[in-house]
Amino acid sequence: MSDRLLAALVEVERHVGRLGWDQPARLFALVKTADLIAAEPHLAEQLKAAASDGFSSVEQETFRPGADLAEALAQIAWPPAVTGCVLSLERAFLPADAESELPDDLDQAAQIVAEHPDRLELRVVVGVTRDGLRHGVARVRDGEGELLGGSDLVPALADALAHTFE
């Protein structure tokens, strides 16, 4: 994991977090800040606080995954200037002992999870780079406010993001 990727993930999580909870999935391209300034000099003032050797995130405002996030990600291909990508999404999870109660029907299971008093709600921000780096951070809703993180935080999501570079 690189410090540049972690810094980009933290920046995206803070950006999304400023808008509160109950946000849709949001996709960001990562570009090298120095390349972005070279291509768009008028952004230099806005990006002056960013490390010139770091990444800048560019939200893909037209991204609307609908009901099938995996299918939406499978349709994405990035141009060479994009160095990485980041996805922010919110999910609810149950403790392991409560998962055995869930029915096989996905709609029913989702309803039970949404109403379960022991559910844990997270904002997960996962990023990958074209050269294979991956990392994720997560914030618990109504938690202490600290970010959890790891290179294998949501491996299936990191895999799906990595496939957008193939």
N, C-alpha and C positions, 0 to 999 in steps of 0.2 A: 504494500500500500504506500502511496506517495503522500507527502504532506500537501501537495498541490490538489490532489483529488479530495482528500479529507476537507481541506479549506473550502473547496467548491461545494461539497455536500452540506457543510455547516451553513454556508451562505444561502443555499437553496432552501434549507430547512427553516432558517430565520425568515427568509422572504415569504415563504408559504405560511409560516406561523403567524406573521403579522396580520394575515387575513382571517385568522381564527381557525376553528375546527370545522368539520363537515365540508371540506373542500373536495372537488373531484380529483381524479388522477391528473397529474400535470407532468409534462415532458419538457426537458431542457437539453439543448445541444451544448457541449463544452467546446470552446475554442481557446486557443492560446491567446492570452490577453495582448501580447505584443503583436500578434498577427491581426487581431481585431482592430487595434489602434492604427496599424499600418493600412488596413483596408478602409477604415472609417475614422479618419483623423479628428472629425468633429466630436468623437466620443472620448477623446483623450482627457478632457477635463472631468467627465463623469467617472472615468476609470483611474484617475490619478492615485486613489487610495489602494487600488488593487496592485498586487505584485506583478511586475511586468513579465516575470517568468512563470506566472500562475495561469489558471484557467478563468475564463469568464463564462457565465451561463447565459444562454439565450433561450427564453421560453418559446416553445412551439405552440403558439396560441390557437392554432387550428386543430390540435390534437384532441380528439373526442373518442375515447376508446369504446364507448358503449358498454354492452354487457360482457363482451369477451376481450379482456385486456390482452391475452396471449395472441389472439388473432390480429388485433390492432398493431401490436408490436411487430408481428411477423410481416406486416406490410411496409415497414419502414426501411429505408436505405439512406445512409448519410453520404453527403459529398465528401471528398478528400479533406477539405478544410476543417471538418468537424473531428476533433481529437477524442471526444468521449460523449457520453450522454448520461442523463440523470432522470430518474422517475421518482416522483413523490406521490404517495398514496396513503390512505387511511384504512385501517383494518381493525376488526374486533376479533379477539381470540378468547377461548375459554381455557381454564386450567385443565391439565391433562385428565384429571379424574372426572371432569364434567363432559369431556368429549365423547365418552362411551355412550352417553345418553342421546346423542344426535342421530336423527333418522338419515337414511340414505338419500332421500329427496332433498336436493340442494336448496330449493326455495323454502321448504319447511325448516331445514337446518339453519339457514340464514336468519329466519324469523326467530328461532329459539335463541341463537347467539345474540341477536340484537336486544332481546328482552331479558336475557339472563343476568341476575344481579351480580354474578362474579366475573362478568366479561372484563377483559382488559382491552382498552382502545389505544391504538398506536398510530403515530404518523411515521411512516417508514420512507426514507430517502436513500435510494440505491443508485450507485454510479459505476460505470465501467469506462475504460479507455480503450482506444483502438489497439493499443499494444498489450492488452490483457490484464491491466490492473483492475481491481474491483474492491468496492467497500460499501458499507451501508451504515447509516445512523438511524436511530429511532428515538422518538419522544413519547412517553406515556401521557395520555390525557389525564388531567387532574393529578399528575405526579409531582415530584419534587422539582421538575423543570430541567433535570440533567439529561444529556444525550447519552444513549447507549450506542455502542458501535462495534463493528467487526467486519472482517473481510468475508465472512461466510454468514452474515446476518440473515439474508434471504437468498440462498443460492439459486433457486429456480428463477427468481426475478432477475438476478445478475446474469444468468445464462441467457434468458430471453433478450435482455438488453445487448449482450455481447453478440448475439446472432444478427442484430441490426447492422453490424459492421462486416458481415460476410458477403 
